[in-house]
Amino acid sequence: MTHNLQRSEGFRISPAMVKALRRLAHGQKGLDEETYRAHVRAVGCESTLDLTRPQHAALLQRLVALPDSPKGRGNARRA
């Protein structure tokens, strides 16, 4: 069903968008893979690749709201 919704919206998440989400989650916010996956599931999806536009927006909002990790701040300066 997720795939059909994506087609009807004309939205397919790009590799660059996936990379940016993961950089934000793991690099800047310091999330481990299990916690990142929990956030993806919380917006109603099992895989980042299957996100609809509203799910992508909701995930991004959730991640941005999290505090930066001290380690993440250093990574953000290098990027």
VOMI-424411 format. One record per residue (C-alpha): residue number from 1; y negated, z negated, x. Coordinates in steps of 0.02 Angstrom, whole numbers. Layout:
<rs>
<r NUM, <Y, Z, X>>
...
</rs>
This chain:
<rs>
<r 1, <0, 0, 0>>
<r 2, <-120, -38, 142>>
<r 3, <-97, 138, 210>>
<r 4, <-138, 215, 40>>
<r 5, <-295, 109, 25>>
<r 6, <-350, 167, 197>>
<r 7, <-328, 348, 149>>
<r 8, <-423, 327, -13>>
<r 9, <-569, 249, 80>>
<r 10, <-563, 379, 218>>
<r 11, <-560, 240, 347>>
<r 12, <-442, 223, 493>>
<r 13, <-480, 95, 627>>
<r 14, <-509, 178, 794>>
<r 15, <-433, 124, 960>>
<r 16, <-608, 78, 1019>>
<r 17, <-632, -36, 868>>
<r 18, <-464, -120, 899>>
<r 19, <-511, -146, 1082>>
<r 20, <-679, -220, 1033>>
<r 21, <-599, -341, 910>>
<r 22, <-471, -397, 1038>>
<r 23, <-603, -415, 1174>>
<r 24, <-706, -523, 1056>>
<r 25, <-557, -628, 1001>>
<r 26, <-468, -652, 1167>>
<r 27, <-609, -632, 1293>>
<r 28, <-764, -705, 1212>>
<r 29, <-685, -826, 1089>>
<r 30, <-534, -873, 1195>>
<r 31, <-404, -854, 1058>>
<r 32, <-221, -842, 1102>>
<r 33, <-116, -705, 1021>>
<r 34, <-42, -820, 887>>
<r 35, <-214, -879, 831>>
<r 36, <-282, -702, 829>>
<r 37, <-135, -646, 722>>
<r 38, <-169, -791, 602>>
<r 39, <-347, -726, 579>>
<r 40, <-282, -550, 548>>
<r 41, <-161, -617, 417>>
<r 42, <-300, -722, 338>>
<r 43, <-392, -561, 292>>
<r 44, <-234, -492, 211>>
<r 45, <-160, -383, 348>>
<r 46, <-12, -394, 467>>
<r 47, <-77, -277, 601>>
<r 48, <-250, -238, 668>>
<r 49, <-205, -53, 655>>
<r 50, <-184, -68, 466>>
<r 51, <-354, -149, 430>>
<r 52, <-456, -73, 290>>
<r 53, <-645, -66, 307>>
<r 54, <-670, -227, 205>>
<r 55, <-532, -315, 303>>
<r 56, <-611, -260, 468>>
<r 57, <-779, -328, 410>>
<r 58, <-700, -492, 355>>
<r 59, <-605, -512, 520>>
<r 60, <-760, -474, 621>>
<r 61, <-858, -602, 520>>
<r 62, <-723, -734, 548>>
<r 63, <-717, -701, 736>>
<r 64, <-906, -699, 760>>
<r 65, <-918, -868, 669>>
<r 66, <-803, -950, 797>>
<r 67, <-881, -1037, 948>>
<r 68, <-874, -945, 1113>>
<r 69, <-754, -1017, 1240>>
<r 70, <-830, -1071, 1405>>
<r 71, <-713, -948, 1493>>
<r 72, <-765, -813, 1368>>
<r 73, <-948, -826, 1411>>
<r 74, <-907, -781, 1591>>
<r 75, <-804, -631, 1535>>
<r 76, <-944, -571, 1422>>
<r 77, <-1065, -563, 1569>>
<r 78, <-944, -459, 1672>>
<r 79, <-908, -335, 1531>>
</rs>
